[in-house]
Amino acid sequence: MNTVPEYTEEIARLILQRISGTIGEEEAGLLDAWRKADPANEETYRRLLDSAFLEREWRRMKSVDASRPLADMQAKIRRGRSRRLVVLGKRAGIAAAVVTGLIVGGVVFFRHEPQPPLTVEGIGGQETALYASQIHPGETKAVLTTDDGQVIDLGADAVRNEKAIKNRRIKGRQENSTDVPRFNHLTTPRGGEFEITLEDGTKVWLNAESQLSYPDTFRSDERRVILKGEAYFQVAHNEEKPFYVESDGQLVRVYGTEFNIRSYEEDAAVYTTLISGSVALQVAGNLNAELFLTPGRQAVFDKKEASAFVRSVNTEVVTGWRKGLFVFEEQNLGQIMATLARWYNFDYEFADNVLSETVFMGSVPRYGDFNEVLEILEKSGGLKFRLENHTVIISHR
């Protein structure tokens, strides 16, 4: 006699197997027993198989309540459970996101194209394991270049307070006696990240391959920094000294808040995402017109057209990098590889450019072994990776 399982991740897996057509006879018996054990179970089951319900819940999760599944996923990753991957069509992928708990493994990736269902456990074999010995996740490191040309390497043990860096690390400098601010340039390389607290108490987390230019001391009437790349800001409130961030033709006026700005050179736009508080976006050359953001909204500034619009976004996707995750929401493989290459510090090539347009959604641990990340992509997208002189070649499997 089949034991009725509780409604936990086990039931979630069984429902997903039923939706994807991969459920076995024994598993089907367990699922049916659970359905018969309580009318509420049957109702839950039927709702999860209803396409309209899935689409409606998916839209709700994307716009309102995506933080809980991601938090659960992070907790499971930290506990070190085995990784699992499910390759599904779009409907089953949506179902997987809606079912509470998703898959036990905590690492889930979906390809938005119909293909044979497949479940994979564990990590790659000898070929992909070779990558992990040569390619590693990023770490805390940066380079500080002062206005007088001094170059200071900052590693994981570096003092991250701007005042402490200035006082303890930079020798032989006179205090600035003029009103002209001296700008320091804090740069993270590929495979690097860094956190700094500015002299006003503002905290900035720099992502890989980014640069923050900031003065030794802020002016009496404003606080202004310049960003290239990506950073997360937690700005100290000061109504008398507004905080400004310049980035690729746009100016963000901050009113004491938390937000993320992404402005890499290869990006066609600058993405400013507000987490809490409020900010106003000004376009260079048109400082009289401002776009105001509220939490959960993102300003997209087109660099070429010098125009901007505002949209609602899932902030967990944008800020996943700050929480130890790569979260991809309907991104193509070209975009995903660019993000991974920046963090793991490798080059890559597509044997067939068509592969770069394959769309995925899901998440992988930011500090995970490189071979595990490749294993996830290989199995979910029908891909093959090989390493040639620190360049990853992506081809059809």
Secondary structure, DSSP 4 states (H G I P E B T S, - for coil): -PPPPPTTHHHHHHHHHHHHT---HHHHHHHHHHHHH-HHHHHHHHHHT-HHHHHHHHHHHHHT--HHHHHHHHHHHHHTPPPEEEE--HHHHHHHHHSTT-STTS--EEESS----EEEES---HHHHHHHHH----EE-EEEE-TTS-EEEE-TTS--BHHHIIIII--S-PPP-SSSPPEEEEEE-TTEEEEEE-TTS-EEEE-SSEEEEEESS--SS-EEEEEEEEEEEEPPP-TTS-EEEEETTEEEEESS-EEEEEE-TT-SEEEEEEEES-EEEEETTEEEEEEEE-TTEEEEEETTTTEEEEEE--HHHHHGGGGTEEEEEEEEHHHHHHHHHHHHT-EEEESSGGGGG-EEEEEEETTS-HHHHHHHHHHHHTEEEEEETTEEEEEE-
